[in-house]
Every structure is written in C-alpha cells, then in structure tokens.
C-alpha cells in the first residue's frame, strides 16, 4: 500500500519535471521579445540607475538584449530550482509524515525499483539539457563580436582605464579614465573623511566612455600590469583584461543614460578605486562629442620640437604625476614599502635620463616588488618629458641630467 502511493507520487513528480526543460528552452525567447528595441532613457524605461541600488535583491535592470536574456534565464532557473526543491522535499516530508510508524504503517521490504532508478537518472538529465539549451544560445550570442559598428580598446592598469577608439565613428580618440571622487570623501586609515559622500561615491570618473545608442560596440580588452576585469552589470558584460593577451566582448545599449561598473578582478590595494562609467547618447550627441573630443586632443597635442623651460616642465609634470603616479609612488615620492618603489633617492631617477625614459615607455620588472612598473607609452611625449623632469627635481632628488625635452622621448620611441 505504502509502496503503491509512493510510486504514484513519483510518477506525478516525474511528469512535472519533464515539463520544466521544455518550458525552460522557450522562456528566454518570449521574455526577450517583451522588451522594446528602444524605450528612451534607461531610468524612465526600467527604473534602474545604471549602477547599484541600496537593498537591491535582484540583478540590475537590463539595458541590452543580451542582458535581458541573462535576466530571464536567471529568473527561470531560479523557478526551476524552486519547483524541484518544493517537489522533492514535499514528497519526502509527505511520505515521512503520512507513513510514520505511529499510524501503524510498516516499512516496505524491497531491494530495488528499476522504474524509479531510470526516472531519477533520465529526468535530471532532461532538466539539465533543457536548462543548457537556452543558456548556450545566450552564451554564443555573447561571444559574437562580428559586424561591430565601433571598436574600442580598453586597457586596464593600476588603477585606471585607458580607452582607444580603434574603428568606426570616433576613430583616433584616446584618453585615460581615473576615479574623480575627491580623496577628502574617502578618508585615510584611521581618519574620517572630511567631505560628505555623494550618491556616486567611488562610481565617478574624470573621463567617461561615450557610445551611441542602438549601435554594436566591440570592446577589446588587455592590461598593462596585472589582471583586471571590465564589467558593466546592466549590459551583462564582464571581460577579463589580461597582460599580454587580447580578449573581446560586445554590447548594444537599447537605452540612453549613464551606466556604472567596476573592475571585477582583485588587482591590488586600490582595486576599489577603479570604476567604469559609460555614457550612452543619441547619434547626434555622439557625433558632437566625437568632434569636440578630437578638437580637444588636437589642441592638447604639443609640438614635440618645442623646447620647454625647466619650470614649465616641472609645473606640467606635477599635474601628470598627481593624475597617474601618486597612488603608487605617493605624494612624498617614498612609494609603499614592499609594494611600490620609492622615487625619492631612486638611482634610476638620479641616474642617466635615457634609462628613466625607457622605463616609462616600456615598463620594468625588477623582481623586487610584487607589482611591475607598467608601460606609460600612451602618455604624450610632452607628458612623459614633464613627469620625468618633475621627479628629477623634486623631493631630495638632484639629478645631474635634470631636464628632458619632448624631442628626446620622440627619439626614444623609434
């Protein structure tokens, strides 16, 4: 009697489980179609902020087709797991309670059931296949970077991002993106911040990556020093940036707005200070931005044959140092013990200037510190000359060759 009732329950459970993979296979398709191709601004269409929300319990609202499919898959897989959990534990606890010894039931004596063994092998296999089919389609779609409208190279470095627009509208644009949250909001170990923190605390940068809406953007990732990871949750994009390797991913934003992410791979002591900000704009706004950015770059491009005074180079070099070098080498030039080299009193800084030029252009791995000095060849010739001149004439440094001209950097690049 007990065995008969349990077998009936097992068959009902089997029928329920067989239906789950069929539903799972078709779910992402109709879920994705429910979102219009373009629904205006991201916040108005989804209620999302483009970044994390306090007390958020689910994934960020999707802003791309792939992100919509990922969101749907996540939701449906949770439903499948919940149904399996309820069904399995429901049958188990029902059997325990209904057929307990106090009601006079006796344990059945049988050695095996071929039908049950086949069922608990075949049914989970079909469920896994049903879950894998739609997931595989989405993963394959994630990797299809062909026919991109714009290609952007993103380079991770401690602790900032470099962007180079390689193909498409905006080709030739290049810039670095640094955290712009004031250090006064961050504070220091053992010291409270002296300024109130804003809603975009540690999620704001000085140069945002700008792309047009409804255009396929291919992202080519690499790194200068250690492994980083370029990630925007609302786009369902997360791609590691690995030194010496080139990886790629893509997205096609369906809404205008500002989207925020972080480096998602532990990359050193300032890992938490490496945000990513992408601004998605209309085609007209993007065209205006590219024109303005190219003009800005042209205006900033200095004549490499110009001869600068030492005071001009020191003033400019201090700005370059504070933007790119101060995190590792510190404002005092003392570096971080057992982590980053000191520039104050450094034999490289006080030695032949040609050696220091090569370090900035090609990087250096001395083996004395866990992190290597990355290449800074993406800086302009004038910036490199200025920051070298600044370090050779600051702190206690009194280098014999105390000035570097941009023309010398140009010659060293050849």
ZAMARGU-4260 file (C-alpha; in steps of 0.2 Angstrom, whole numbers, plus 5000, padded with zeros to 4 digits):
<rodrens>
0) 5000/5000/5000 | 5014/5012/5005 | 5024/5007/4990 | 5010/5010/4978 | 5006/5028/4985
5) 5024/5032/4984 | 5026/5026/4966 | 5010/5037/4961 | 5019/5052/4969 | 5035/5048/4960
10) 5026/5047/4943 | 5017/5064/4946 | 5034/5071/4951 | 5042/5064/4935 | 5028/5072/4924
15) 5031/5089/4932 | 5050/5088/4930 | 5048/5083/4912 | 5038/5098/4908 | 5051/5110/4915
20) 5065/5108/4902 | 5053/5111/4888 | 5047/5127/4896 | 5065/5132/4900 | 5070/5130/4882
25) 5057/5143/4876 | 5057/5155/4890 | 5071/5167/4885 | 5064/5169/4868 | 5047/5176/4873
30) 5054/5185/4888 | 5067/5195/4877 | 5053/5200/4864 | 5044/5208/4879 | 5056/5222/4879
35) 5055/5235/4865 | 5071/5238/4855 | 5072/5256/4861 | 5062/5263/4876 | 5070/5280/4878
40) 5081/5284/4893 | 5086/5269/4904 | 5079/5276/4920 | 5062/5280/4913 | 5061/5263/4904
45) 5067/5252/4918 | 5068/5262/4934 | 5086/5257/4935 | 5100/5269/4940 | 5114/5262/4929
50) 5123/5257/4944 | 5120/5248/4961 | 5104/5252/4971 | 5103/5251/4990 | 5095/5235/4996
55) 5093/5228/4978 | 5089/5209/4979 | 5090/5205/4960 | 5101/5209/4945 | 5102/5226/4939
60) 5088/5231/4926 | 5094/5225/4909 | 5099/5238/4896 | 5104/5227/4882 | 5096/5212/4873
65) 5109/5200/4880 | 5106/5207/4897 | 5088/5204/4895 | 5091/5186/4891 | 5103/5184/4905
70) 5090/5191/4917 | 5076/5180/4910 | 5087/5165/4912 | 5092/5169/4929 | 5074/5171/4934
75) 5068/5155/4925 | 5082/5144/4933 | 5078/5150/4950 | 5060/5145/4946 | 5065/5128/4940
80) 5076/5126/4956 | 5062/5131/4967 | 5050/5119/4959 | 5062/5105/4961 | 5066/5109/4979
85) 5047/5110/4983 | 5043/5094/4974 | 5057/5084/4981 | 5056/5089/4999 | 5037/5089/4998
90) 5036/5071/4993 | 5049/5067/5006 | 5041/5075/5020 | 5024/5069/5015 | 5030/5051/5014
95) 5038/5053/5031 | 5023/5061/5039 | 5009/5051/5031 | 5018/5034/5033 | 5025/5036/5050
100) 5026/5021/5062 | 5014/5029/5075 | 4999/5026/5062 | 5003/5008/5061 | 5012/5008/5044
105) 5027/4996/5042 | 5042/4999/5031 | 5041/4990/5014 | 5054/4977/5010 | 5060/4978/4993
110) 5078/4979/4986 | 5076/4990/4970 | 5064/4998/4958 | 5070/4999/4940 | 5057/5012/4936
115) 5062/5024/4950 | 5081/5022/4946 | 5078/5026/4927 | 5067/5041/4932 | 5079/5049/4944
120) 5093/5047/4930 | 5083/5052/4915 | 5073/5066/4922 | 5088/5076/4929 | 5097/5074/4913
125) 5082/5081/4903 | 5081/5095/4915 | 5100/5099/4913 | 5098/5099/4894 | 5083/5110/4895
130) 5092/5122/4905 | 5108/5121/4895 | 5099/5124/4878 | 5094/5142/4881 | 5109/5146/4891
135) 5120/5140/4877 | 5111/5151/4864 | 5114/5166/4875 | 5132/5162/4879 | 5136/5160/4860
140) 5127/5177/4857 | 5138/5185/4870 | 5154/5179/4860 | 5148/5185/4843 | 5158/5201/4841
145) 5156/5202/4822 | 5149/5216/4812 | 5153/5229/4826 | 5149/5247/4822 | 5163/5254/4834
150) 5178/5245/4841 | 5186/5252/4857 | 5201/5245/4865 | 5201/5246/4884 | 5217/5244/4894
155) 5217/5240/4912 | 5231/5247/4923 | 5233/5251/4941 | 5222/5259/4944 | 5213/5267/4930
160) 5207/5263/4912 | 5213/5268/4895 | 5202/5269/4880 | 5207/5270/4862 | 5193/5271/4849
165) 5200/5260/4835 | 5187/5258/4822 | 5171/5267/4817 | 5165/5285/4821 | 5177/5292/4833
170) 5192/5283/4827 | 5208/5291/4834 | 5200/5296/4851 | 5211/5291/4866 | 5210/5295/4884
175) 5213/5289/4902 | 5199/5287/4914 | 5203/5290/4933 | 5192/5290/4948 | 5186/5308/4951
180) 5179/5306/4969 | 5189/5318/4980 | 5201/5309/4992 | 5193/5320/5006 | 5177/5310/5004
185) 5187/5293/5005 | 5197/5297/5021 | 5213/5289/5026 | 5217/5274/5038 | 5211/5279/5055
190) 5205/5296/5048 | 5187/5300/5044 | 5183/5308/5028 | 5182/5327/5029 | 5168/5329/5015
195) 5151/5321/5014 | 5149/5307/5002 | 5138/5309/4986 | 5127/5296/4978 | 5141/5292/4965
200) 5154/5290/4978 | 5168/5279/4971 | 5157/5277/4955 | 5163/5293/4946 | 5177/5296/4934
205) 5185/5311/4925 | 5183/5304/4908 | 5168/5294/4903 | 5167/5282/4889 | 5154/5288/4877
210) 5145/5277/4864 | 5129/5279/4853 | 5113/5270/4857 | 5107/5255/4847 | 5125/5253/4840
215) 5135/5237/4842 | 5151/5241/4852 | 5165/5229/4852 | 5177/5230/4867 | 5194/5224/4865
220) 5202/5221/4882 | 5220/5220/4888 | 5231/5226/4903 | 5247/5234/4906 | 5252/5226/4923
225) 5240/5213/4932 | 5224/5205/4928 | 5209/5217/4928 | 5191/5214/4923 | 5180/5227/4913
230) 5162/5225/4919 | 5145/5234/4917 | 5131/5223/4925 | 5117/5232/4916 | 5125/5227/4899
235) 5128/5209/4906 | 5146/5212/4901 | 5161/5206/4911 | 5178/5203/4902 | 5195/5200/4910
240) 5209/5211/4904 | 5225/5201/4904 | 5243/5207/4901 | 5250/5200/4885 | 5233/5194/4879
245) 5218/5202/4869 | 5200/5197/4873 | 5184/5204/4867 | 5166/5206/4871 | 5152/5217/4865
250) 5136/5226/4869 | 5122/5236/4861 | 5114/5248/4873 | 5095/5250/4870 | 5093/5265/4881
255) 5102/5281/4883 | 5109/5285/4901 | 5124/5283/4912 | 5130/5266/4916 | 5142/5261/4930
260) 5153/5247/4934 | 5169/5242/4942 | 5185/5232/4939 | 5179/5215/4945 | 5196/5206/4947
265) 5207/5209/4963 | 5221/5220/4956 | 5230/5227/4971 | 5227/5239/4985 | 5217/5252/4975
270) 5206/5239/4967 | 5190/5248/4975 | 5195/5264/4966 | 5194/5258/4948 | 5176/5262/4942
275) 5169/5261/4925 | 5157/5274/4918 | 5149/5273/4901 | 5138/5286/4894 | 5125/5281/4880
280) 5119/5295/4870 | 5109/5298/4854 | 5118/5298/4837 | 5118/5317/4836 | 5125/5319/4853
285) 5138/5306/4849 | 5143/5315/4833 | 5145/5331/4843 | 5155/5323/4856 | 5167/5315/4844
290) 5170/5331/4835 | 5173/5340/4852 | 5185/5327/4858 | 5195/5326/4843 | 5197/5345/4843
295) 5202/5344/4862 | 5215/5331/4858 | 5222/5342/4844 | 5223/5357/4855 | 5232/5347/4868
300) 5244/5340/4856 | 5260/5349/4859 | 5274/5352/4846 | 5287/5339/4851 | 5301/5350/4843
305) 5296/5364/4856 | 5310/5367/4869 | 5302/5370/4886 | 5310/5378/4901 | 5313/5368/4917
310) 5300/5377/4926 | 5287/5374/4913 | 5291/5356/4913 | 5290/5354/4932 | 5273/5363/4933
315) 5266/5352/4920 | 5275/5336/4926 | 5267/5339/4944 | 5250/5338/4936 | 5254/5322/4926
320) 5262/5314/4942 | 5246/5318/4953 | 5235/5311/4940 | 5244/5295/4935 | 5258/5291/4948
325) 5254/5297/4965 | 5243/5282/4970 | 5258/5270/4969 | 5273/5281/4972 | 5264/5293/4985
330) 5264/5312/4986 | 5281/5311/4995 | 5289/5300/4982 | 5293/5287/4996 | 5282/5274/4987
335) 5274/5260/4998 | 5287/5248/5007 | 5287/5230/4999 | 5274/5236/4986 | 5280/5251/4975
340) 5297/5258/4973 | 5302/5275/4980 | 5306/5289/4968 | 5314/5300/4981 | 5333/5295/4981
345) 5330/5282/4967 | 5346/5278/4957 | 5335/5277/4941 | 5328/5295/4944 | 5345/5302/4948
350) 5354/5292/4935 | 5355/5294/4916 | 5339/5301/4909 | 5339/5289/4895 | 5336/5274/4907
355) 5321/5283/4915 | 5313/5287/4898 | 5315/5268/4894 | 5306/5263/4910 | 5291/5275/4906
360) 5290/5269/4888 | 5292/5250/4891 | 5289/5247/4909 | 5301/5237/4921 | 5300/5221/4931
365) 5314/5221/4943 | 5308/5207/4954 | 5310/5217/4970 | 5291/5221/4971 | 5275/5211/4968
370) 5269/5223/4955 | 5278/5228/4940 | 5280/5246/4933 | 5268/5246/4918 | 5272/5255/4901
375) 5266/5273/4900 | 5269/5275/4882 | 5250/5280/4880 | 5255/5297/4888 | 5261/5311/4876
380) 5279/5314/4873 | 5277/5331/4882 | 5269/5322/4897 | 5282/5309/4899 | 5296/5323/4897
385) 5287/5333/4910 | 5284/5320/4923 | 5302/5314/4922 | 5309/5332/4924 | 5297/5334/4939
390) 5303/5318/4948 | 5322/5323/4944 | 5320/5340/4953 | 5308/5336/4967 | 5310/5329/4985
395) 5328/5326/4988 | 5332/5322/4970 | 5346/5332/4962 | 5350/5323/4946 | 5364/5329/4935
400) 5353/5327/4920 | 5339/5336/4927 | 5328/5341/4911 | 5320/5330/4897 | 5313/5338/4882
405) 5299/5330/4872 | 5310/5328/4857 | 5321/5316/4867 | 5305/5305/4871 | 5301/5305/4852
410) 5318/5299/4848 | 5317/5285/4861 | 5301/5279/4854 | 5309/5274/4837
</rodrens>
